[in-house]
């Protein structure tokens, strides 16, 4: 029986894409071949490529360790996706994932970020150099830290970011590092030790080390701490489905996470665009990243809305259980949030366009533009080489965005006492 060569595979080979075993490759009818570079791209045995938004830039290698399925991903220069499933995500220069990866919607892996074998990601953003070990589930978080490939934030093997609660919600994003300082590539790395876990939503500061085997259920935004679990204590108590015993920390961490996503979106819009917008492929990569950031913001608002919808029943059940011992403060916080939610939700959608104080932003952008003109470096080397005054100006601009988003939301929620 003769097998017919996929027409698009034949056309890709004709323009110079290396495909060692062409009869094993499937290219979807909706794939735009003009969005696949012919320069040093290799598609190994068993790969499948689908989606009209798929983009593959020069030097990319797909499926070297096992078959890879690509669906509507934007893949930057010299990216290696060695095997697994990749959907609606962006991979910037030299990002990499080993065999068995499962990378789904709204992930962004920035330069030289990546993971070893059998890593699951969804709604995850890794800033440059962040490295994941093997056998990891790391969904719904943003991680930064480190200054280079040799000095990077790392997640040890068999680590879990716990992003789904017994109350069946996923308003659990964790901010590991932050955007205003993380994008400057000058912060101390963060280490999450293997066979451990982080219970979202959490905030972890730069320079934090969570020791191997530790399940951390709190926040350490100040950073520079060693966190370890010395003794595990059994504790058996009644479980009441649908009851939220605390709401303030959860809401604060979610809103702050969204504020950081908005800051990162503006970083891409104003700064990354200077490096990616000069040719159609780079522009496609930039558009893909901006799309993923909007998807991430939408997801976080959606997950918050799902919790708010449960609040009336949560209050009712809480009062039934606690009777006269019920916390008036907790009840007030829940009622306040539920009562104003529609306005908050509308504000969160509109605030994604916040671009920060122009008096902070514009001088910084001028300095970046001058650096590009004078030094003509790539993105990583230019950011690494910024003068401290320039870097501080950029941090102030992005901090201003985060502060503005937080302030405009929490001024509607006075009982949450944001500090």
Secondary structure as UniProt FT lines:
FT   HELIX           7..14
FT   TURN            15..16
FT   TURN            20..21
FT   HELIX           22..24
FT   STRAND          26..27
FT   TURN            29..30
FT   HELIX           33..35
FT   STRAND          42..43
FT   TURN            45..46
FT   STRAND          48..50
FT   TURN            52..53
FT   STRAND          55..56
FT   TURN            58..59
FT   STRAND          61..62
FT   STRAND          68..71
FT   STRAND          74..75
FT   TURN            77..78
FT   STRAND          80..81
FT   STRAND          84..87
FT   STRAND          90..91
FT   TURN            93..94
FT   STRAND          96..97
FT   TURN            99..100
FT   STRAND          101..103
FT   TURN            105..106
FT   STRAND          108..109
FT   TURN            111..112
FT   STRAND          114..115
FT   STRAND          119..121
FT   STRAND          124..126
FT   TURN            128..129
FT   STRAND          131..132
FT   STRAND          136..137
FT   STRAND          141..143
FT   STRAND          146..148
FT   TURN            149..150
FT   STRAND          151..152
FT   STRAND          154..155
FT   TURN            157..158
FT   STRAND          160..162
FT   TURN            166..167
FT   STRAND          174..176
FT   HELIX           179..182
FT   TURN            183..185
FT   STRAND          191..192
FT   STRAND          197..199
FT   STRAND          203..204
FT   TURN            206..207
FT   STRAND          209..210
FT   TURN            212..213
FT   STRAND          215..216
FT   TURN            221..222
FT   STRAND          226..227
FT   TURN            241..242
FT   HELIX           248..267
FT   HELIX           268..272
FT   HELIX           273..276
FT   TURN            277..278
FT   HELIX           280..322
FT   HELIX           323..325
FT   HELIX           328..350
FT   HELIX           351..353
FT   HELIX           358..375
FT   HELIX           379..384
FT   HELIX           388..410
FT   TURN            411..412
FT   HELIX           414..416
//
